[in-house]
Amino acid sequence: MVASSVACIACGTKEGGEDKASNVTQLREALPGAQVEAYDPRQSEKLGPAAVPGILPDSELKSHRVRALAGDGVAAYRLFQHYQLIGNAAESQLWARIGAENGEYNSLMSMGLVLSQEHELESCVRAIFWFSRAKALLESDARSPDVRILIQAAEEKIAEVRKQTGGC
């Protein structure tokens, strides 16, 4: 990591009349085995939005859609994250719902969280439904301490929603 930082700093300047290429060569010689590349300030432009973690490249969107619609909850959750990151709320909610319907834990919790913020009786009942499904999904493997923590979080969300709307 230090080597790449040094490489970027050294490549961006000319010292003693040397050009960028010779700076990279010097660094490669000084740091054998380290991968030293010249810094390209346009690298993120070349990679496009797929360079951002969670944003799916266009080439993967179709396959994720097909898998999600066929019952793959993880693919649906990845689409939810993708559309949430690019700011498309309607699409992200669609995929969160499909992921929840497919039994994916994070999607179940996301649906519950969104509905719990609406503070209406119908939304309260549906939020509790999604949180309860998330809890039930985890209870089948409640031996793990990490799973018990997640079950407790789902129970707390259910209690919180009930308290917000007067005990729906």
LINCORJO-V390177 format. One record per residue. N is the residue number from 1. OMEGA is omega in degrees with one decimal (* if undefined). Layout:
BEGIN
((N	OMEGA) (N	OMEGA))
END
This chain:
BEGIN
((1	177.0) (2	-179.0) (3	-179.5) (4	177.0) (5	178.1) (6	-179.2) (7	-178.7) (8	-179.5) (9	-177.4) (10	-177.2) (11	-175.9) (12	-177.4) (13	173.5) (14	179.7) (15	176.4) (16	177.0) (17	179.6) (18	178.5) (19	-176.7) (20	-176.8) (21	-178.2) (22	175.0) (23	178.1) (24	178.8) (25	179.2) (26	179.2) (27	177.8) (28	178.9) (29	-178.5) (30	-177.4) (31	-178.6) (32	180.0) (33	178.8) (34	178.5) (35	-177.9) (36	180.0) (37	175.7) (38	-180.0) (39	177.3) (40	-176.8) (41	179.4) (42	-175.4) (43	-178.4) (44	176.8) (45	-179.8) (46	-178.4) (47	179.8) (48	-175.7) (49	-180.0) (50	178.1) (51	179.5) (52	179.1) (53	179.5) (54	177.3) (55	-178.0) (56	173.8) (57	-179.6) (58	-178.2) (59	-178.3) (60	-176.0) (61	-176.9) (62	-178.4) (63	176.7) (64	178.7) (65	-178.7) (66	-179.5) (67	-179.8) (68	-179.9) (69	178.2) (70	174.9) (71	-180.0) (72	-178.4) (73	179.8) (74	177.7) (75	178.1) (76	179.2) (77	176.8) (78	175.9) (79	175.6) (80	179.5) (81	-179.3) (82	-176.4) (83	175.4) (84	-179.4) (85	-179.7) (86	173.7) (87	178.6) (88	-173.5) (89	-177.8) (90	179.0) (91	-178.5) (92	178.7) (93	176.1) (94	-177.1) (95	173.9) (96	179.4) (97	178.9) (98	176.5) (99	178.2) (100	177.8) (101	179.0) (102	174.6) (103	179.0) (104	-172.3) (105	-177.2) (106	177.4) (107	177.1) (108	179.8) (109	179.1) (110	178.0) (111	178.3) (112	-179.3) (113	-179.6) (114	-178.2) (115	-179.1) (116	-179.8) (117	-177.6) (118	174.9) (119	174.7) (120	-176.4) (121	-178.7) (122	179.4) (123	178.2) (124	-179.9) (125	179.7) (126	177.9) (127	178.5) (128	176.8) (129	-177.0) (130	177.7) (131	179.7) (132	177.0) (133	177.9) (134	179.2) (135	-179.6) (136	178.4) (137	-178.2) (138	-175.3) (139	178.1) (140	179.0) (141	-174.2) (142	179.8) (143	-176.7) (144	177.5) (145	179.5) (146	179.6) (147	178.3) (148	177.1) (149	179.1) (150	177.0) (151	178.2) (152	178.0) (153	177.9) (154	177.9) (155	178.6) (156	178.3) (157	178.2) (158	179.4) (159	179.9) (160	-179.9) (161	178.9) (162	-179.6) (163	-178.3) (164	-173.1) (165	175.5) (166	172.5) (167	179.0) (168	*))
END
